[in-house]
């Protein structure tokens, strides 16, 4: 079973191109938006992989590519977001 996420990767001391190569090409996330210091993607986690497991894989790959970089990941689970409903239709 897969779980659909929005993934934001914030980073310093590594280029956007290097981050895209790792996150999108290596790990298969689809780019949604990007600037010089963040990458926003969508994709799924499979086989019981946790957000923390996926973070560790991405973080380790970024550090291996550029040891002095800094990075964090922000995970938003998109399949069951809270929502509000208004109106008179049941």
Secondary structure as a PSIPRED ss2 file (coil, helix, strand):
# PSIPRED VFORMAT (PSIPRED V4.0)

   1 X C   1.000  0.000  0.000
   2 X C   1.000  0.000  0.000
   3 X E   0.000  0.000  1.000
   4 X E   0.000  0.000  1.000
   5 X E   0.000  0.000  1.000
   6 X E   0.000  0.000  1.000
   7 X E   0.000  0.000  1.000
   8 X E   0.000  0.000  1.000
   9 X E   0.000  0.000  1.000
  10 X E   0.000  0.000  1.000
  11 X E   0.000  0.000  1.000
  12 X E   0.000  0.000  1.000
  13 X C   1.000  0.000  0.000
  14 X C   1.000  0.000  0.000
  15 X C   1.000  0.000  0.000
  16 X H   0.000  1.000  0.000
  17 X H   0.000  1.000  0.000
  18 X H   0.000  1.000  0.000
  19 X H   0.000  1.000  0.000
  20 X H   0.000  1.000  0.000
  21 X H   0.000  1.000  0.000
  22 X H   0.000  1.000  0.000
  23 X H   0.000  1.000  0.000
  24 X H   0.000  1.000  0.000
  25 X H   0.000  1.000  0.000
  26 X H   0.000  1.000  0.000
  27 X C   1.000  0.000  0.000
  28 X C   1.000  0.000  0.000
  29 X C   1.000  0.000  0.000
  30 X E   0.000  0.000  1.000
  31 X E   0.000  0.000  1.000
  32 X E   0.000  0.000  1.000
  33 X E   0.000  0.000  1.000
  34 X E   0.000  0.000  1.000
  35 X E   0.000  0.000  1.000
  36 X C   1.000  0.000  0.000
  37 X C   1.000  0.000  0.000
  38 X E   0.000  0.000  1.000
  39 X E   0.000  0.000  1.000
  40 X E   0.000  0.000  1.000
  41 X E   0.000  0.000  1.000
  42 X E   0.000  0.000  1.000
  43 X E   0.000  0.000  1.000
  44 X E   0.000  0.000  1.000
  45 X E   0.000  0.000  1.000
  46 X C   1.000  0.000  0.000
  47 X C   1.000  0.000  0.000
  48 X C   1.000  0.000  0.000
  49 X C   1.000  0.000  0.000
  50 X C   1.000  0.000  0.000
  51 X H   0.000  1.000  0.000
  52 X H   0.000  1.000  0.000
  53 X H   0.000  1.000  0.000
  54 X H   0.000  1.000  0.000
  55 X H   0.000  1.000  0.000
  56 X H   0.000  1.000  0.000
  57 X H   0.000  1.000  0.000
  58 X H   0.000  1.000  0.000
  59 X H   0.000  1.000  0.000
  60 X H   0.000  1.000  0.000
  61 X H   0.000  1.000  0.000
  62 X H   0.000  1.000  0.000
  63 X H   0.000  1.000  0.000
  64 X H   0.000  1.000  0.000
  65 X H   0.000  1.000  0.000
  66 X C   1.000  0.000  0.000
  67 X C   1.000  0.000  0.000
  68 X C   1.000  0.000  0.000
  69 X C   1.000  0.000  0.000
  70 X E   0.000  0.000  1.000
  71 X E   0.000  0.000  1.000
  72 X E   0.000  0.000  1.000
  73 X E   0.000  0.000  1.000
  74 X E   0.000  0.000  1.000
  75 X E   0.000  0.000  1.000
  76 X E   0.000  0.000  1.000
  77 X E   0.000  0.000  1.000
  78 X C   1.000  0.000  0.000
  79 X C   1.000  0.000  0.000
  80 X C   1.000  0.000  0.000
  81 X C   1.000  0.000  0.000
  82 X C   1.000  0.000  0.000
  83 X C   1.000  0.000  0.000
  84 X C   1.000  0.000  0.000
  85 X C   1.000  0.000  0.000
  86 X C   1.000  0.000  0.000
  87 X C   1.000  0.000  0.000
  88 X C   1.000  0.000  0.000
  89 X C   1.000  0.000  0.000
  90 X C   1.000  0.000  0.000
